[in-house]
Amino acid sequence: MYTTRVKGRHGNQMKKITFPPSNLGEWVEFCWLLVIDPTFQAARNKRKAYFEYRLGKIYNLPCC
């Protein structure tokens, strides 16, 4: 049987996760999306929508 307990350093990091914008630049980006993007405005879970937006930015970068 598998357990879902997380011990050690990783468990502590998971508890520290807060709302995605963690610095002023990310808050500005989040607010800007909230103002101009109708898809982001319509999202029920803004946290998830912001996370997916950030992932999209990372994966759209050109390779080295």
Residue pairs with C-beta under 8 A, 6 or more apart in sequence:
5 11
6 14
19 47
20 26
20 30
20 47
20 50
20 51
20 54
21 27
21 29
21 30
21 50
30 46
30 50
33 40
33 49
33 50
33 53
34 40
34 41
34 46
39 49
40 46
40 49
40 50
40 53
43 49
